[in-house]
Amino acid sequence: MKGYPLTLPLVIFTCTSCLFSAGAADFTPGVQHNYTHESGDVPGDTYQYSVWVPKDYDAKRAYPVVFYLHGGGRGRTHPDQGKRNMVSARLVDNQRWTDAGYSGNAHGQFGYIHVAPVKPVARWNARQFKRLLDHVTGKVNVDKDRVYVTGFSMGGQGTWHVGCGSSLGYRIAAMMPLGAWGCNEVKRGATPETCMTRKTPVWVLHCPLDNISKISEQIPLFQNHLDCGGYGRFTMIPGKGHISRPRGDDNAAFSMRMAWMLSQTYGTPFNYLLQVNDAVIMEVLSGERAFLGDTAHYGFFEPGSVVRLTAPETSNGKPFVKWAGAPGASFADAKSRRTTYTTGTGDAQLTPVYATDSAKLTVIHGTAQPANPKPGDVVTVTALADTDRARFFYWEINKAIDIAHPHKRSVSFCMPSNDVTITGQLHPAK
């Protein structure tokens, strides 16, 4: 498919091969409809669930579907209880611009189906998930290559189990485990089970000091996913408890992560995150399945996509000098504030550089190369060697600089035009 301007549909999701034959429309568009064991709507060996279908649902289209797997506690026995989740909470008024993950700039998007299954306290099971998915696709038309799974705590564990169970015949386009516990049950190491996620992008969110869900189980799982050839991101959630949330986790932040999931399609090249600091992505000039974020400060693109960027002429009275990014950043003209950029094979963060006297980098429990970077320089920070008293845990940064893999001892980023402090968090050696 050749490139196309933004004024044309960027994403074409409806195709004959994607459609499932829908059964009777016994759901209610625009509200969350329950399917229960008691009513006989769901067989006893299948999870009960609520389904939210857009009010403007068109049975001729194939829709993406987002599954949210709830946590433990006392468990849940009725689908009404399944609606208490961060996705359902944003699907209340049928106004597209308030839907979690929807972007008015992502042309071709027409909403998604949301499914919230419920069950008593026990492990989520991949085989039961398959039966659930089959039941859902008997009611609504689902794009089988755009099935997404997320969940918190026990649901985060279930997200991993579902992702590792795709040999059962379903395809997970992207998954987002939040505060997942008990993940040592998903085999560690480069095993066939773990590597089943290599075609499924994963965004892990976890509090390092979570005393219920151990991050010591999450990091090996995530690293195995990467080692198997997968793509993913890891966000360290500040706080000291199991229910901690990411800093500044407002609707915009949550919608950005949801949009990241919704931008992915199974069996195609990954859509990588492109962020621009203090500037905007004006339009997409070419690329498959481009997904431009609602704020135009970020988007998700396959490698080789071309976007148009623009930055202000001045910042704090200082004139624009150049664009900068990580190694491999490909600008048509880095010295023009209005230029084009060709995306690469990985997440990227771009920043316009303005004339400035200095920008100070402070590294705690680590070293930087170069030690005194100028704005626009690519900096590599490496943790100090572990001692018999403490070992490296993860990197924490005080500015909006993106580090996709903060658990790695050595990370790189582009120095902005303001001061940055990055701290290597340490863990007492055992």
C-alpha positions as MATLAB code, in Angstrom:
seq = 'MKGYPLTLPLVIFTCTSCLFSAGAADFTPGVQHNYTHESGDVPGDTYQYSVWVPKDYDAKRAYPVVFYLHGGGRGRTHPDQGKRNMVSARLVDNQRWTDAGYSGNAHGQFGYIHVAPVKPVARWNARQFKRLLDHVTGKVNVDKDRVYVTGFSMGGQGTWHVGCGSSLGYRIAAMMPLGAWGCNEVKRGATPETCMTRKTPVWVLHCPLDNISKISEQIPLFQNHLDCGGYGRFTMIPGKGHISRPRGDDNAAFSMRMAWMLSQTYGTPFNYLLQVNDAVIMEVLSGERAFLGDTAHYGFFEPGSVVRLTAPETSNGKPFVKWAGAPGASFADAKSRRTTYTTGTGDAQLTPVYATDSAKLTVIHGTAQPANPKPGDVVTVTALADTDRARFFYWEINKAIDIAHPHKRSVSFCMPSNDVTITGQLHPAK';
ca = [
       0.000    0.000    0.000;
       1.450    3.342   -0.947;
       1.624    6.324    1.384;
      -1.370    8.591    1.716;
      -2.079   12.056    3.095;
      -3.730   12.544    6.458;
      -6.907   13.727    4.792;
      -7.538   10.169    3.593;
      -8.404    7.263    5.933;
      -5.186    6.144    7.583;
      -6.506    2.926    9.026;
      -8.640    0.396    7.188;
      -9.923   -2.203    9.628;
     -12.916   -3.700    7.830;
     -12.037   -6.618    5.623;
     -13.956   -9.727    4.658;
     -11.417  -12.082    6.218;
     -11.624  -10.261    9.558;
     -15.358  -10.706   10.079;
     -17.000  -13.272   12.270;
     -20.626  -14.218   11.742;
     -22.546  -12.397   14.461;
     -25.487  -13.982   16.198;
     -28.630  -12.275   17.335;
     -28.054   -8.718   18.462;
     -29.122   -9.363   22.059;
     -26.655   -6.814   23.384;
     -27.634   -3.188   23.883;
     -25.531   -0.651   21.934;
     -24.242    2.219   24.047;
     -24.577    0.482   27.417;
     -22.889   -2.421   29.174;
     -24.931   -5.569   28.620;
     -24.579   -8.581   30.951;
     -24.230  -12.256   30.038;
     -24.658  -14.532   33.057;
     -24.747  -18.207   34.017;
     -28.026  -17.649   35.863;
     -29.816  -16.362   32.769;
     -28.363  -19.136   30.638;
     -26.679  -16.616   28.346;
     -23.262  -18.109   29.124;
     -22.377  -21.825   29.532;
     -21.112  -22.855   32.938;
     -17.573  -23.418   31.647;
     -17.313  -19.867   30.228;
     -16.658  -16.635   32.104;
     -19.677  -14.430   32.751;
     -19.110  -10.964   31.339;
     -20.434   -7.537   30.503;
     -19.953   -6.164   27.014;
     -19.980   -2.526   25.962;
     -20.752   -1.937   22.301;
     -20.562    1.583   20.791;
     -23.931    3.252   20.337;
     -23.217    3.653   16.632;
     -22.204   -0.008   16.234;
     -22.401   -1.213   12.629;
     -22.727   -4.997   12.264;
     -21.045   -4.786    8.844;
     -17.769   -3.663   10.423;
     -15.192   -5.701   12.330;
     -14.401   -4.034   15.660;
     -11.350   -4.163   17.924;
     -12.126   -5.580   21.369;
     -10.503   -4.717   24.714;
     -10.715   -7.255   27.555;
     -10.159   -6.089   31.129;
      -9.361   -8.856   33.637;
     -10.156   -7.802   37.201;
      -8.037   -8.356   40.286;
      -8.585  -10.657   43.235;
      -9.845   -9.410   46.550;
     -13.067  -11.291   47.185;
     -13.554  -12.116   43.543;
     -16.598  -11.157   41.510;
     -19.749  -13.178   40.979;
     -21.880  -11.015   38.662;
     -21.006   -9.015   35.502;
     -22.270   -5.813   37.141;
     -19.177   -6.051   39.344;
     -16.928   -6.386   36.312;
     -17.801   -2.862   35.212;
     -15.700   -1.413   38.017;
     -12.528   -0.938   35.994;
     -10.538    1.882   34.454;
     -11.808    1.211   30.923;
     -15.500    0.896   31.781;
     -15.317    4.068   33.838;
     -14.563    6.051   30.687;
     -17.302    4.542   28.530;
     -20.281    6.301   30.058;
     -21.594    8.986   27.722;
     -21.063    7.607   24.206;
     -19.054   10.683   23.272;
     -16.194    9.363   21.178;
     -13.688   11.954   22.353;
     -14.003   10.764   25.950;
     -13.446    7.078   25.188;
     -10.213    5.723   26.646;
      -7.709    5.456   23.802;
      -9.838    7.142   21.150;
      -8.100    9.816   19.096;
      -9.832   12.253   16.795;
      -6.565   12.435   14.857;
      -6.440    8.694   14.149;
      -8.472    8.542   10.954;
     -10.455    5.398   10.327;
     -11.140    4.727   14.016;
     -14.779    4.041   14.829;
     -14.637    2.860   18.407;
     -14.049   -0.479   20.068;
     -15.905   -3.151   22.015;
     -15.097   -3.559   25.704;
     -15.521   -6.858   27.564;
     -15.256   -7.217   31.353;
     -15.398  -10.876   32.450;
     -15.862  -11.869   36.094;
     -14.934  -14.882   38.192;
     -14.297  -15.914   41.817;
     -10.780  -15.694   43.242;
      -8.643  -18.074   41.191;
      -6.235  -17.891   38.303;
      -7.400  -16.600   34.958;
      -7.238  -19.424   32.456;
      -6.254  -19.197   28.783;
      -8.614  -21.985   27.698;
     -11.580  -20.306   29.363;
     -10.517  -17.025   27.792;
     -10.674  -18.735   24.386;
     -14.236  -19.894   25.122;
     -15.094  -16.361   26.256;
     -13.685  -14.856   23.063;
     -15.661  -17.358   20.983;
     -18.836  -16.407   22.858;
     -18.241  -12.687   22.306;
     -17.593  -13.159   18.597;
     -20.904  -14.979   18.353;
     -22.636  -11.781   19.459;
     -20.685   -8.970   17.778;
     -18.318   -8.662   14.824;
     -14.761   -8.717   16.109;
     -11.539   -8.079   14.209;
      -9.629  -11.225   15.173;
      -6.307   -9.423   14.635;
      -7.212   -6.609   17.059;
      -7.885   -8.382   20.348;
      -6.356   -6.628   23.376;
      -5.993   -7.701   27.012;
      -5.212   -5.724   30.141;
      -5.834   -6.196   33.844;
      -4.656   -5.381   37.353;
      -3.100   -7.658   40.004;
      -4.663  -11.096   39.466;
      -5.867   -9.657   36.155;
      -2.315   -8.644   35.304;
      -1.233  -12.206   35.957;
      -4.116  -13.330   33.759;
      -2.963  -10.963   31.019;
       0.362  -12.807   30.898;
      -1.374  -16.206   30.935;
      -3.653  -15.191   28.072;
      -0.726  -13.778   26.097;
       1.281  -16.964   26.599;
      -1.673  -19.138   25.571;
      -2.130  -17.979   22.007;
      -1.287  -21.488   20.745;
      -4.942  -22.224   21.533;
      -5.918  -20.430   18.347;
      -6.536  -16.791   19.220;
      -4.282  -13.809   18.518;
      -3.505  -11.059   21.022;
      -2.525   -7.825   19.265;
      -1.210   -6.116   22.431;
      -1.388   -6.539   26.186;
      -0.875   -4.359   29.260;
      -0.382   -6.134   32.624;
      -0.750   -3.801   35.628;
       0.707   -4.744   39.001;
       0.622   -8.428   38.021;
       1.099  -10.995   40.772;
       2.033  -14.637   40.833;
       3.731  -14.510   37.450;
       6.304  -17.118   38.415;
       3.512  -19.460   37.342;
       4.223  -18.431   33.759;
       7.436  -20.300   33.085;
      10.555  -18.193   33.173;
      13.319  -18.484   30.653;
      13.320  -18.765   26.887;
      10.663  -21.465   26.870;
       8.096  -22.020   24.105;
       5.364  -20.767   26.464;
       7.074  -17.486   27.278;
       8.040  -16.881   23.663;
       4.397  -17.127   22.570;
       4.240  -13.398   23.382;
       6.966  -12.377   20.934;
       4.432  -11.194   18.341;
       2.389   -9.385   20.981;
       3.623   -5.966   22.181;
       3.640   -5.713   25.992;
       3.496   -2.605   28.180;
       4.143   -3.524   31.828;
       3.273   -1.132   34.650;
       4.494   -2.075   38.099;
       5.339   -0.476   41.440;
       8.874   -1.538   42.431;
       7.889   -1.501   46.123;
       4.685   -3.481   45.664;
       4.570   -5.887   48.611;
       1.971   -8.178   47.008;
       2.958   -8.395   43.365;
       6.697   -8.927   43.273;
       8.565   -6.969   40.640;
      11.270   -9.638   40.886;
       8.861  -11.817   38.898;
       7.829   -9.133   36.408;
      11.266   -8.058   35.220;
      12.441  -11.574   34.189;
       9.157  -12.179   32.367;
       9.434   -8.914   30.503;
      13.117   -9.442   29.680;
      12.346  -12.942   28.382;
       9.717  -11.383   26.130;
      12.366   -9.032   24.732;
      14.967  -11.796   24.433;
      12.506  -13.847   22.378;
      12.314  -10.989   19.874;
       9.301   -9.187   21.308;
       8.672   -5.460   21.675;
       7.584   -3.784   24.878;
       7.728   -0.977   27.394;
       8.079   -0.985   31.185;
       6.815    1.822   33.416;
       7.903    1.959   37.042;
       4.975    3.206   39.149;
       5.992    5.416   42.087;
       4.614    4.598   45.520;
       4.948    1.868   48.091;
       1.861   -0.244   47.685;
      -0.032   -2.647   45.510;
      -2.612   -0.100   44.337;
      -0.097    2.591   43.426;
      -0.673    4.343   40.124;
       1.697    6.039   37.653;
       2.634    9.618   38.471;
       0.282   12.047   36.734;
      -1.952    9.162   35.666;
      -4.826   11.306   34.447;
      -7.199   10.599   31.578;
      -4.628   11.749   29.023;
      -1.899    9.409   30.332;
      -4.214    6.420   30.514;
      -5.651    7.173   27.066;
      -2.126    7.298   25.641;
      -1.449    3.747   26.852;
      -4.811    2.581   25.568;
      -4.079    4.220   22.212;
      -0.743    2.367   22.132;
      -2.661   -0.903   22.448;
      -5.334    0.045   19.924;
      -2.713    1.044   17.361;
      -1.336   -2.507   17.202;
      -2.571   -5.143   14.752;
      -1.457   -8.757   15.059;
       0.723  -10.065   12.234;
       1.916   -6.655   11.053;
       5.058   -4.675   11.943;
       4.826   -3.175   15.430;
       3.566    0.370   15.786;
       6.287    2.111   17.805;
       5.755    5.130   20.027;
       6.972    8.471   18.688;
       6.929   11.399   21.143;
       7.837   15.016   20.507;
       8.691   17.395   23.345;
       7.380   20.973   23.135;
       6.358   20.483   19.498;
       3.682   18.674   17.499;
       3.238   16.080   14.794;
       1.311   18.047   12.175;
       0.326   15.251    9.818;
       1.156   11.803    8.563;
       2.480   11.793    5.011;
       2.868    8.054    4.527;
       2.764    4.786    6.423;
       0.510    1.843    7.169;
      -2.003    2.002   10.068;
      -0.712    5.304   11.428;
      -2.302    6.287   14.755;
      -1.786    9.937   15.674;
      -2.519   10.771   19.308;
      -5.226   13.187   20.385;
      -2.734   15.833   21.563;
      -0.501   15.473   18.460;
       2.470   15.251   20.852;
       2.666   11.509   20.230;
       1.680    8.844   17.759;
       2.264    5.187   16.903;
       3.821    4.245   13.583;
       5.295    1.341   11.666;
       8.963    1.692   10.657;
       9.397    3.824    7.547;
       6.367    6.044    8.172;
       6.869    9.723    7.352;
       5.403   12.472    9.535;
       5.572   16.256    9.386;
       6.814   18.063   12.502;
       6.705   21.667   13.601;
       8.257   23.458   16.569;
       7.834   27.024   17.889;
      10.208   29.668   16.555;
      11.342   30.509   20.080;
      11.229   29.020   23.558;
      11.700   31.249   26.594;
      13.013   33.896   24.243;
      15.621   31.571   22.725;
      15.549   30.853   18.963;
      15.151   27.386   17.478;
      18.472   25.744   16.558;
      17.798   22.147   15.502;
      15.885   18.930   16.032;
      17.494   16.108   17.995;
      16.682   12.497   18.813;
      18.199    9.133   19.629;
      20.740    7.491   17.297;
      19.195    6.741   13.924;
      16.763    9.673   14.040;
      16.031   10.554   10.446;
      15.075   14.194    9.788;
      14.773   15.573    6.281;
      16.317   18.812    7.575;
      17.205   18.837   11.264;
      17.903   22.582   11.184;
      14.422   23.504   10.008;
      11.733   23.806   12.665;
       9.238   22.576   10.063;
      10.529   19.304    8.692;
       9.667   15.663    8.113;
      10.797   12.635   10.069;
      11.008    8.987    9.015;
      10.299    6.544   11.832;
      12.639    3.696   12.721;
      12.443    0.294   14.410;
      11.873    1.320   17.998;
      10.301    3.907   20.256;
      11.674    7.415   19.743;
      11.538   10.747   21.510;
      12.348   13.912   19.589;
      13.084   17.337   20.977;
      13.611   20.770   19.433;
      16.818   22.369   20.704;
      16.939   26.102   21.388;
      19.880   28.402   21.941;
      20.744   28.140   25.622;
      23.720   28.698   27.863;
      23.713   25.256   29.400;
      21.659   22.292   30.506;
      22.922   20.381   33.508;
      22.786   16.603   33.803;
      22.978   15.112   37.296;
      23.455   11.349   37.621;
      23.105    9.693   41.019;
      24.526    6.176   41.470;
      25.752    6.088   37.903;
      27.969    7.668   35.251;
      27.157    9.474   32.015;
      28.822    9.568   28.631;
      29.320   12.356   27.742;
      29.599   13.575   31.315;
      28.557   17.131   30.478;
      26.208   16.825   27.513;
      24.911   19.727   25.496;
      21.253   19.960   24.490;
      20.671   17.540   21.623;
      23.478   15.169   22.605;
      22.648   11.492   23.012;
      23.558   10.526   26.573;
      24.256    6.993   27.791;
      23.913    6.512   31.546;
      25.303    3.395   33.215;
      24.730    2.247   36.791;
      27.641    1.823   39.160;
      28.742   -1.697   39.936;
      26.760   -3.588   42.563;
      28.294   -3.945   45.994;
      27.840   -6.408   48.824;
      25.435   -3.904   50.385;
      23.327   -2.700   47.464;
      22.508   -3.558   43.874;
      21.018   -1.594   41.001;
      17.223   -1.701   40.788;
      15.961    0.778   38.152;
      16.332    4.333   36.836;
      14.118    7.188   37.961;
      14.161   10.496   36.102;
      12.780   13.898   37.079;
      11.870   15.131   33.616;
       9.596   14.003   30.804;
      12.323   11.911   29.234;
      11.152    8.551   28.047;
      13.007    5.417   29.122;
      11.230    2.355   27.787;
      13.375   -0.150   29.753;
      14.264    1.484   33.096;
      15.355   -1.864   34.575;
      18.417   -2.007   32.339;
      21.742   -0.935   33.801;
      22.590    1.169   30.761;
      20.050    3.494   29.096;
      20.246    6.271   26.504;
      18.232    9.412   25.875;
      18.466   12.734   24.072;
      19.488   15.651   26.298;
      16.817   18.391   26.270;
      17.351   22.112   26.723;
      16.728   21.962   30.471;
      18.291   20.358   33.521;
      17.852   16.625   34.073;
      18.405   14.481   37.141;
      18.453   10.695   36.763;
      18.807    8.474   39.805;
      19.752    4.835   39.977;
      17.444    3.368   42.591;
      19.186    0.738   44.677;
      17.928   -2.379   46.404;
      19.626   -3.862   49.465;
      21.733   -6.844   48.463;
      20.478  -10.139   49.822;
];
